Amino acid sequence: MTIRSLLLAASVAALLAGCAKEDDSPQEGAGGTTTVPAGATGTMNVSLKYAIETRADQEYDDGEESESRAQDLTIYFFDDNKNYLGSSYVSDLSQEDDSKDYNVTSTITVDVPTNIVQTLYESSDKEATMYVVAVLNKGTFTPQIKAGENYNVFNAACQIALADAAKTDNFMMTSSNYLKDISGTQQTEMALTPITNKNVGLKSDDQTTSSDPVTIAVERVVAKVTVQDTETRPTDGATWTILGWGLNVTNKTFYPVKNFGGDQFLDLLASKYKNWQPNTSNKPWNNPTDMRSHWAVDPNYAAGQATITDMPNDFNEFSFSDPSSAEVKGALYCFENTTVETMQQRNATTSAVIVAQFYPKDFKEADKAGSWIKWNDAAYSKENDYATFVEKVVEDVDGDNQVITKYYKLDTNGTTTGNDGKKYSPLSEEDFICTYTTEGKEKITFGKKNTTIGYKDAELQVALKDSEIKLYTITDDQASEDTSAPAKINEAIKKALTDNPPTVYYNGYCYYVVPIRHFAKSEVADYTGGEYQPNHLGRYGIVRNNYYQITINDITQPGEPITDPTVEPSTDKDDETNYWINVSIKVLSWKIRTQDVIL
C-alpha cells in the first residue's frame, strides 16, 4: 500500500483503543512504578507521513505510485541513552487503495516486545523516554547491531544494491532527520522519535490499554534525477538531438537514516556555517514544521577535506554501455552524495552525463549526417571527404617554408618544365586524403539499444594519397628526385596534428557533463571565482528524497568527443565550466529541484 493508504488502519487502531476499560489500567506498584503482567506485550499506533515542504515559492510532485508504496514496516527501539533494545516488524502492507491524497497522516498498529514494555512501564521515572526509528521496505537492509549497542552502530554506513533501495513498488524509506525548534545553540536531531509509556498500550490476556499515537515522518533513502529536452528551440541554432543520459560519480554507500555528521557539519554551525544556524531567519536547509531537512553528510563527505586528485573508490563511474542509462524522459535514482564546500569538484560531485548528436549551426542539410571534424575552431563535414579540412591542414603544414609545395610531381598538364623536357606541378591538397580508421578499434555503444557512438583509439590521418609517389625538387630548371620526400611530408603532417589535434565527432555524437546543483542561487552564495568559501556549501550535491529535474534549453556548441567507454571526471571545480548553467529550483514531495542548462 502507499503511505497514504495506511490511514485505513486508523479505524483498526481506534477499535483497539475502544476495547480498553478504565479498570483494566495497569496498577501502580511500589515506588510509583507500574506492574506489567507477566508476558505482556504492547501496541503502538504509528502515524506515518511524508516529510514535506511548504516554502511559498515551491511546489510538489507526489511521485509515481511505484515510488510511494509501502510493503512492510520495521520499528527499531532504543533506550534513553540511544542503545538498541530490539525491533518490531509489520509485513504485508500491500492492500490496494484508490486514494490520491499522498500527504495525509496514516496510522498503523505495531506490536511492541515485552522487554520494551517493561522498560517503559516499570521505570522509576514515570516519564521514561525511549526512541524509535522507522524503516519502510527494508529489503536487504539488515543493520549490524546487537542489543545494548549504540544508535551510531545502527546508522553506520552501509552498502546495498541501488536496485534494492529503489525497487519498483518497494522504495526504501527511513525516519526523516531534522533539527527541532530550538533556542540558543542546542541542536536536537529528530531522526530518533521520542516515546513514553503514553505511546505504548499494554496487551495481555486480561487487559488492553489505549495509547497516544506516535507521528514519524519518513523519506526515501534515494534521490531522483530526470533530464528533459526543451519544447522550443532557436530556429537559427545548431542541430542537436538528445540520445540519452546517465549519472556519473554516484555513491556506493549511504547512511540508513539521514546523518548531520557531528564535527563535519552540525558542530560547525555556530562557527564556520553561521548563516546555516537553524535558529536564524536564513535556514534553507532545516524545516522542523514540515519534519524535514535539505542537507546531509554522506559517508565520504570530507574524504579529502580540501580537494581530491582521484575519484574515490566509494563512487561509481559512468559507463556509456551501462544498460541502466536512461532515455530522454526516463528517471534514474542514486544515493545521496554531499561534500564539504572545498570538495565541490567534478570527481566528487554527482553529475548527469548527457549524450547528444550535434551538428553546428552553419552546416547545410547534406552536412548533417555522418562524422564531422573540429579543428582550429572550425567545423568540417564528411561531405566531399573532408576536402576543406585537408586543404587547411596542408596550408598550415606548408607554411612560409613551403614544407609541402616545394615538392613537385610529374604532371602532363603541369606548368613547370624541367631541363629534361618533362612537365611538373607542385603538390596541392588534391594529392592528400583524410582517413578515419575504426577497424580493429574498441567500439563504444550506448544504453539498451547498443547504439554505436564512438571508438576508442580511432585514428584520424591526413596523408599523401599515394605513399609511393615520386617527388622532385626543381632548382634552375634541374629536377632532382627526393626519395625521402613522401615520408618527410607525412611525418610533418602527423606532427602538426599531434601538436594541435583535431576532434572527430563520430556520427556527430558527443557528451556533456552537468554537475547537479542542490541549493538555488537564492539559497546559497554565488560563485565569483577562486576558492570555494563556507558560504558556498551546498551549491552542489545530491540529498535523499530530492527530485532533480534537468531541462536542456539549448546546446550551442559540441561537447566532448566519445573516445573512451567511461567518463573520467576531472578535478575542475563544479562551477568552472565552458558553458552557462541556468538553475531554477522547485521543491516537491520528492523535493524537486529544476535545473535549466545551456550547453
Order of alpha helices (4+ residues) and beta strands (2+ residues): alpha-beta-beta-beta-beta-alpha-beta-alpha-alpha-beta-beta-beta-beta-beta-beta-beta-beta-beta-beta-beta-beta-beta-beta-beta-beta-alpha-beta-beta-beta-beta-beta-beta-beta-beta-beta-alpha-beta-beta-beta-beta-beta-beta
